[in-house]
């Protein structure tokens, strides 16, 4: 029996008259409801029509068929980390029904694939892994477990945190900066030129409101490029390398890095966007895309946790680290050494004594988690104290008036001192203890 068009059914059923049209409509509903499985016994039901799928007056009745799973084009093999997936389970069941000969063949093929993957790894990768994974991190009896309270926090990765920092110490040795790299070859670059560039980058970094990690990464990229290409650079390229290093570091660290036009503007349009992009390719190619050098700030956070220091001491250590960042004479110190030395200086200043540093201030926790003793930090710590004393003397009222004269040279560390003299950083650069005898004792290595 042919179906009555749905438009006709709707027009008849919606009418309230009891005439011939109503009888025809009720008879049509009865007939259609009895023969059409979609309508059912309850009578005509409103049907949902798919968009652009059921256009027309005559509704086509389709018997829904259960969809069959498609056979995969190739055999599924179980991979590491996917044992809970249904596809892997189905593949395992399918393999279990095969003969024992084919099963052993499949295992041999999988083992060959795994062996090929490990064989394809570079040889230095294996040595790099075993060098820190074979170390056993057993806490001595006098060392506290500073990660005990973070066991239930997956973001702290307490199971691997010691191995991670051991790996970072190995990376900083592989990506280190050589001491006096500017004197190794004939170059127009001078240490003061580099120091003024870093001081300017600190100011630019502050204007852009970037993360602290971005600044340390920027200077690390710049120093590593300078030590490789210093003999091929001119004085006009120094600022281009500096601003491009900040551009690379911002794209690496920031969630919302500044646009390229902002870097062109901050240089007073001394360079075009094409020059910055060309230098970016040059720097990344020279460094062989190795941008994962550890930062001093990463080690300082771990060290401050081990020493259980307060916010003021931690901020003072950050100030000392940033002072070292500007000084060319301290550019060759590893980030972990700079972080440990900065914290040792801050602890001594906070305690008001340099002589107690070896006895009780640098305790077993700090020796274990920083992996350095006071004797190993002596050179970096003394240089850092000397540099802070110079900055304090340069930024006194009388010195500032003298430096403002036309014959005076531009002060280095001006941006760092101004930055840490603000309320945001607790005015830590103006701390009265920085001008007292503790720093002088540290500078003379009287500890």
C-alpha positions as CSV (number, residue, x, y, z in Angstrom):
1,X,0.0,0.0,0.0
2,X,1.5,3.4,-1.0
3,X,2.0,5.9,1.8
4,X,0.1,9.1,2.0
5,X,2.3,12.2,1.7
6,X,3.3,13.5,5.1
7,X,2.1,17.0,4.2
8,X,-1.4,15.6,3.6
9,X,-1.4,13.7,6.8
10,X,-0.4,16.8,8.8
11,X,-3.2,18.9,7.2
12,X,-5.9,16.3,7.9
13,X,-4.9,15.4,11.4
14,X,-4.7,19.0,12.5
15,X,-8.3,19.6,11.4
16,X,-11.0,19.4,14.1
17,X,-13.9,18.7,11.7
18,X,-15.8,15.4,11.8
19,X,-16.6,15.3,8.1
20,X,-15.5,13.2,5.3
21,X,-12.0,14.6,5.4
22,X,-11.6,13.6,9.0
23,X,-12.7,10.0,8.3
24,X,-10.3,9.7,5.5
25,X,-7.5,11.0,7.7
26,X,-8.3,8.6,10.5
27,X,-8.4,5.7,8.1
28,X,-5.1,6.7,6.6
29,X,-3.5,6.9,10.0
30,X,-4.8,3.5,10.9
31,X,-3.6,1.9,7.8
32,X,-0.2,3.6,7.9
33,X,0.2,2.8,11.6
34,X,-0.5,-0.8,11.1
35,X,1.9,-1.4,8.2
36,X,4.7,1.1,8.9
37,X,7.2,0.1,11.6
38,X,8.2,3.6,12.1
39,X,4.8,4.7,13.2
40,X,4.1,1.9,15.6
41,X,0.8,0.9,17.1
42,X,0.4,4.1,19.0
43,X,-0.4,5.9,15.8
44,X,1.4,8.7,13.9
45,X,4.5,10.0,15.7
46,X,6.5,13.1,14.9
47,X,9.7,12.1,13.2
48,X,13.0,14.0,13.4
49,X,14.4,14.8,9.9
50,X,18.1,15.1,9.3
51,X,19.3,18.3,7.9
52,X,19.2,18.1,4.0
53,X,18.9,14.3,4.3
54,X,15.2,13.7,4.0
55,X,14.0,16.5,1.7
56,X,10.8,15.6,-0.2
57,X,7.2,14.7,0.4
58,X,7.6,10.9,0.5
59,X,9.5,9.6,3.5
60,X,11.7,6.6,2.8
61,X,11.6,3.8,5.3
62,X,15.0,2.4,5.9
63,X,15.7,-0.6,8.1
64,X,18.7,0.2,10.3
65,X,21.4,-2.3,10.1
66,X,24.0,-2.7,12.8
67,X,27.4,-1.4,11.7
68,X,30.1,-3.9,11.5
69,X,33.6,-3.1,12.6
70,X,36.0,-2.5,9.7
71,X,38.9,-4.8,9.5
72,X,42.2,-3.0,10.0
73,X,44.4,-2.8,7.0
74,X,47.4,-4.2,8.9
75,X,47.8,-6.3,12.0
76,X,47.7,-4.4,15.3
77,X,50.7,-4.8,17.5
78,X,50.8,-4.0,21.2
79,X,52.9,-0.9,22.0
80,X,54.3,0.3,25.2
81,X,51.9,2.5,27.2
82,X,48.8,1.3,25.2
83,X,47.9,-1.9,27.0
84,X,44.6,-0.5,28.1
85,X,43.4,0.3,24.7
86,X,40.7,-1.9,23.3
87,X,42.4,-2.2,19.9
88,X,45.5,-3.6,21.5
89,X,43.4,-6.1,23.5
90,X,41.6,-7.2,20.3
91,X,44.9,-7.6,18.5
92,X,46.3,-9.7,21.4
93,X,43.2,-12.0,21.3
94,X,43.6,-12.4,17.6
95,X,47.3,-13.3,17.9
96,X,46.5,-15.8,20.6
97,X,44.4,-17.8,18.1
98,X,47.3,-18.2,15.7
99,X,49.6,-21.1,15.7
100,X,52.6,-21.2,18.0
101,X,55.0,-21.0,15.1
102,X,53.5,-17.7,13.7
103,X,53.4,-16.3,17.3
104,X,57.1,-16.9,17.8
105,X,57.8,-15.3,14.4
106,X,55.8,-12.2,15.4
107,X,57.7,-11.9,18.7
108,X,61.0,-12.2,16.8
109,X,59.9,-9.4,14.4
110,X,58.8,-7.2,17.3
111,X,62.1,-7.7,19.1
112,X,64.0,-6.9,15.9
113,X,62.0,-3.7,15.6
114,X,62.9,-2.7,19.2
115,X,66.6,-3.5,18.6
116,X,66.6,-1.4,15.4
117,X,65.1,1.6,17.3
118,X,67.8,1.4,20.0
119,X,70.5,0.8,17.3
120,X,69.4,4.0,15.5
121,X,70.0,6.2,18.6
122,X,73.2,8.2,18.6
123,X,76.1,6.8,20.6
124,X,76.5,9.8,22.8
125,X,72.8,9.5,23.8
126,X,73.4,6.1,25.5
127,X,76.4,7.4,27.4
128,X,74.6,10.5,28.4
129,X,71.7,8.5,29.9
130,X,73.8,5.9,31.7
131,X,75.9,8.6,33.3
132,X,73.2,9.9,35.5
133,X,70.7,7.0,35.6
134,X,73.2,4.7,37.2
135,X,73.7,7.0,40.1
136,X,71.9,6.0,43.3
137,X,70.3,8.9,45.2
138,X,70.4,7.6,48.8
139,X,69.8,10.2,51.4
140,X,72.4,10.3,54.1
141,X,71.3,10.1,57.7
142,X,71.8,13.8,58.3
143,X,69.9,14.9,55.2
144,X,66.1,15.6,55.2
145,X,63.8,14.4,52.5
146,X,62.6,17.8,51.2
147,X,60.2,16.1,48.7
148,X,58.3,14.0,51.3
149,X,55.4,16.4,51.5
150,X,55.0,16.5,47.7
151,X,54.6,12.8,47.1
152,X,50.9,13.2,46.2
153,X,51.6,16.1,43.9
154,X,52.2,14.7,40.4
155,X,53.5,18.1,39.1
156,X,56.5,17.8,41.5
157,X,57.6,14.4,40.0
158,X,59.2,13.4,43.3
159,X,60.2,10.0,42.0
160,X,62.5,11.5,39.4
161,X,63.4,15.0,40.7
162,X,66.9,14.0,41.8
163,X,67.6,12.3,38.4
164,X,66.2,15.4,36.6
165,X,68.6,17.7,38.4
166,X,71.5,15.4,37.8
167,X,70.7,15.4,34.1
168,X,70.5,19.2,34.2
169,X,74.0,19.4,35.7
170,X,75.3,17.3,32.8
171,X,73.6,19.5,30.3
172,X,75.1,22.7,31.7
173,X,78.6,21.1,31.3
174,X,77.9,20.2,27.7
175,X,76.5,23.7,26.8
176,X,78.9,25.7,28.9
177,X,80.5,29.0,28.2
178,X,84.3,29.2,28.1
179,X,86.2,31.5,30.4
180,X,87.7,34.6,28.6
181,X,86.3,33.5,25.2
182,X,86.7,37.0,23.9
183,X,90.5,36.9,24.3
184,X,90.9,33.6,22.5
185,X,90.7,35.1,19.0
186,X,90.9,38.4,17.3
187,X,87.6,40.1,17.8
188,X,86.2,43.6,18.0
189,X,84.0,42.6,21.0
190,X,85.1,43.8,24.4
191,X,83.9,42.7,27.8
192,X,82.4,46.1,28.6
193,X,80.5,46.1,25.3
194,X,79.0,42.8,26.3
195,X,78.1,44.0,29.8
196,X,76.4,47.1,28.5
197,X,74.4,45.0,26.1
198,X,73.2,42.7,28.9
199,X,72.3,45.7,31.1
200,X,70.2,47.1,28.2
201,X,68.5,43.7,27.8
202,X,67.6,43.7,31.5
203,X,65.8,47.0,30.9
204,X,64.1,45.8,27.7
205,X,63.0,42.6,29.5
206,X,61.5,44.7,32.3
207,X,59.6,46.9,29.8
208,X,58.2,43.8,28.0
209,X,57.2,42.3,31.4
210,X,58.6,38.9,30.5
211,X,59.4,35.9,32.7
212,X,62.6,35.7,34.6
213,X,63.5,32.5,32.7
214,X,63.4,34.4,29.4
215,X,66.2,36.8,30.5
216,X,68.6,34.1,31.7
217,X,68.0,32.0,28.5
218,X,68.5,35.1,26.4
219,X,72.0,35.8,27.9
220,X,72.9,32.2,27.7
221,X,72.1,32.1,24.0
222,X,74.0,35.3,23.3
223,X,77.2,34.1,25.2
224,X,77.2,30.8,23.4
225,X,76.8,32.5,20.0
226,X,79.5,35.1,20.8
227,X,82.1,32.4,21.8
228,X,81.5,30.7,18.5
229,X,81.3,33.6,16.1
230,X,83.0,36.5,17.9
231,X,85.8,36.7,15.3
232,X,83.2,37.2,12.5
233,X,81.1,39.9,14.2
234,X,81.4,43.7,14.0
235,X,80.4,46.2,16.6
236,X,77.1,47.0,14.8
237,X,76.1,43.3,15.1
238,X,76.3,43.2,18.9
239,X,72.9,44.8,19.5
240,X,71.3,42.7,16.7
241,X,72.6,39.5,18.4
242,X,71.3,40.6,21.7
243,X,67.8,41.6,20.6
244,X,67.5,38.4,18.5
245,X,68.5,36.3,21.4
246,X,65.8,37.9,23.5
247,X,63.4,37.2,20.6
248,X,64.3,33.5,20.5
249,X,64.1,33.2,24.3
250,X,60.7,34.8,24.4
251,X,59.3,32.4,21.8
252,X,60.8,29.5,23.8
253,X,59.6,30.5,27.3
254,X,56.6,32.9,27.0
255,X,53.0,31.9,26.4
256,X,52.4,35.2,24.7
257,X,55.7,36.5,23.3
258,X,56.0,40.0,22.0
259,X,55.5,40.5,18.3
260,X,58.5,40.9,15.9
261,X,57.5,44.6,15.4
262,X,58.0,45.3,19.1
263,X,61.6,44.2,18.9
264,X,62.2,46.4,15.9
265,X,60.6,49.3,17.7
266,X,62.6,48.8,20.9
267,X,65.9,49.1,18.9
268,X,64.6,52.5,17.6
269,X,64.3,50.8,14.2
270,X,68.1,50.3,14.0
271,X,67.3,46.9,12.4
272,X,64.5,45.6,10.2
273,X,62.4,42.6,10.8
274,X,64.1,40.7,8.0
275,X,67.5,41.3,9.7
276,X,66.2,39.9,13.0
277,X,64.7,36.9,11.3
278,X,67.9,36.3,9.4
279,X,70.0,36.5,12.6
280,X,67.6,34.2,14.3
281,X,68.3,31.5,11.7
282,X,72.0,32.1,12.0
283,X,72.0,31.8,15.8
284,X,69.8,28.7,16.0
285,X,71.9,27.0,13.2
286,X,75.2,27.9,15.0
287,X,73.9,26.4,18.3
288,X,72.6,23.4,16.4
289,X,69.1,24.0,17.9
290,X,70.4,23.2,21.4
291,X,68.4,25.7,23.4
292,X,67.7,23.6,26.5
293,X,70.6,24.8,28.6
294,X,69.5,24.8,32.3
295,X,68.9,28.1,34.0
296,X,70.3,29.4,37.3
297,X,66.8,30.1,38.4
298,X,65.8,26.4,38.2
299,X,68.6,25.5,40.5
300,X,68.0,28.4,42.9
301,X,64.4,27.3,43.5
302,X,65.5,23.8,44.4
303,X,68.3,25.2,46.6
304,X,66.0,27.6,48.5
305,X,63.6,24.7,49.1
306,X,66.5,22.7,50.6
307,X,67.6,25.5,52.8
308,X,64.1,26.5,53.8
309,X,64.9,30.2,53.4
310,X,62.4,33.0,53.5
311,X,61.2,35.2,50.7
312,X,63.6,38.0,51.5
313,X,66.6,35.7,51.4
314,X,65.4,34.1,48.1
315,X,65.0,37.6,46.5
316,X,68.4,38.6,47.7
317,X,69.8,35.5,46.0
318,X,68.0,36.4,42.8
319,X,69.5,39.9,42.9
320,X,73.0,38.4,43.3
321,X,72.4,36.0,40.4
322,X,71.3,38.8,38.1
323,X,74.3,40.9,39.0
324,X,76.5,37.9,38.0
325,X,74.5,37.7,34.8
326,X,75.7,41.1,33.6
327,X,79.3,40.6,34.5
328,X,81.5,39.0,31.7
329,X,84.0,37.7,34.2
330,X,81.3,35.5,35.7
331,X,79.7,34.3,32.4
332,X,81.7,31.0,32.4
333,X,80.3,29.8,35.8
334,X,77.8,27.0,35.4
335,X,74.2,27.9,36.3
336,X,74.2,25.5,39.3
337,X,77.4,27.2,40.7
338,X,75.9,30.7,40.3
339,X,72.7,29.7,42.0
340,X,74.4,28.0,44.9
341,X,76.9,30.9,45.3
342,X,74.0,33.4,45.3
343,X,72.1,31.5,47.9
344,X,75.3,31.2,50.1
345,X,75.8,35.0,49.8
346,X,72.2,35.7,50.7
347,X,72.2,33.3,53.7
348,X,75.4,34.9,55.0
349,X,74.0,38.5,54.7
350,X,70.8,37.4,56.3
351,X,72.6,35.8,59.2
352,X,75.0,38.8,59.5
353,X,78.1,36.5,59.5
354,X,80.4,35.1,56.9
355,X,82.5,33.0,59.3
356,X,79.5,30.8,60.1
357,X,79.1,29.8,56.4
358,X,81.4,26.8,56.6
359,X,80.3,25.7,60.1
360,X,76.5,25.7,60.3
361,X,74.9,28.0,57.6
362,X,75.8,25.7,54.7
363,X,74.3,22.7,56.3
364,X,74.1,19.0,55.1
365,X,70.9,19.6,53.2
366,X,72.4,22.4,51.1
367,X,75.6,20.4,50.5
368,X,73.6,17.4,49.3
369,X,71.0,19.0,47.2
370,X,73.3,21.6,45.6
371,X,76.1,19.0,45.3
372,X,78.6,21.7,46.2
373,X,80.7,22.5,49.3
374,X,81.6,26.0,50.4
375,X,85.2,25.5,49.1
376,X,83.9,24.7,45.6
377,X,81.9,27.9,45.6
378,X,84.7,30.1,46.9
379,X,85.7,31.7,43.7
380,X,82.2,32.5,42.4
381,X,81.0,33.6,45.8
382,X,84.0,36.0,46.2
383,X,83.6,37.5,42.7
384,X,79.9,38.0,43.3
385,X,80.4,39.8,46.5
386,X,83.0,42.1,44.9
387,X,80.6,43.0,42.1
388,X,77.8,43.9,44.5
389,X,80.1,46.1,46.5
390,X,81.0,48.0,43.3
391,X,77.4,48.4,42.4
392,X,76.6,49.8,45.9
393,X,79.5,52.3,45.6
394,X,78.4,53.4,42.1
395,X,74.8,54.0,43.1
396,X,75.3,56.2,46.2
397,X,74.1,59.8,46.0
398,X,77.6,61.2,45.5
399,X,78.5,58.6,42.9
400,X,75.3,59.1,40.9
401,X,75.9,62.9,40.7
402,X,79.4,62.2,39.4
403,X,78.2,59.6,36.9
404,X,75.6,62.0,35.6
405,X,78.3,64.4,34.3
406,X,79.1,64.5,30.6
407,X,82.6,63.1,31.1
408,X,81.5,60.1,33.2
409,X,81.2,56.7,31.7
410,X,77.9,54.9,31.5
411,X,77.2,52.8,34.6
412,X,77.0,49.0,34.2
413,X,74.3,47.2,36.3
414,X,72.2,50.4,36.3
415,X,69.2,48.5,35.2
416,X,69.7,45.6,37.7
417,X,70.1,48.0,40.6
418,X,67.0,50.0,39.5
419,X,65.0,46.9,39.0
420,X,65.7,45.5,42.5
421,X,65.3,48.9,44.1
422,X,61.6,48.8,43.3
423,X,58.8,47.8,45.6
424,X,58.0,44.7,43.4
425,X,61.3,43.2,44.5
426,X,61.1,44.4,48.1
427,X,63.8,47.0,47.5
428,X,66.3,44.4,48.2
429,X,69.1,46.3,46.4
430,X,68.8,49.0,49.1
431,X,69.2,46.5,52.0
432,X,71.4,48.1,54.6
433,X,73.3,44.8,55.2
434,X,74.7,45.0,51.6
435,X,77.0,47.8,52.6
436,X,78.4,46.3,55.8
437,X,81.3,44.0,56.6
438,X,79.7,40.7,55.6
439,X,80.2,41.3,51.8
440,X,83.7,42.5,52.5
441,X,84.5,39.3,54.3
442,X,83.0,37.3,51.5
443,X,85.0,39.3,48.9
444,X,88.2,38.7,50.8
445,X,87.3,35.0,51.2
446,X,87.4,35.3,54.9
447,X,84.9,32.5,55.6
